[in-house]
Amino acid sequence: MANAVALLRAINVGGHTVTMADLRRHFGAAGFVDVSTFIASGNVRLQVNLRRRRVIERRIEVMLREALGYDVATFLRSREELAVVTAHQAFPEATAVGAAAMNVAFLHEVPAAAAVSRVMALRTDIDDFHVHGPQVYWLCRVKQSQSRLSGATIERALGVPATLRSLNSLRRLVASYDAQD
């Protein structure tokens, strides 16, 4: 069993409001252990066997579909994997420091070359991308509301489900594990 985070898509966005207490209750009722949530955007900490990652992701997706009435794509990452994601230097330091926003899109697997090409075609003077493993880093040089892109745009370009988190939130999530030790 490993410390992991279930990164849930479509929680508390687009009219899909779910309390963190309800999420914890659903996960507990499904037999997951050491369940806690981190901020109200669908980050559920739990203990799982990551060798069965895709099976567990599907189990969570089915459980949430039944409990919430809509599809919730789920992406499991270990505490260690999240630490690697947050430490990865996706863009030159000078570029990253001046960015207004930096997000990470989580995927189930490394994207195909055609999907990477479609995402890279979205690059502008405002938005830049970097693919590293099953994650896509999105740097936005202005407020995201000023960009013509969104998480949905990136997901469509990838052609597969994804969920986005801000790099700052991910760093806080990793630090929250460190605070528990």
Summary of the structure (lengths in Angstrom):
residues: 181
radius of gyration: 16.1
end to end distance: 16.6
largest distance: 47.4
contacts: 534
relative contact order: 0.16
helix: 42%
strand: 26%
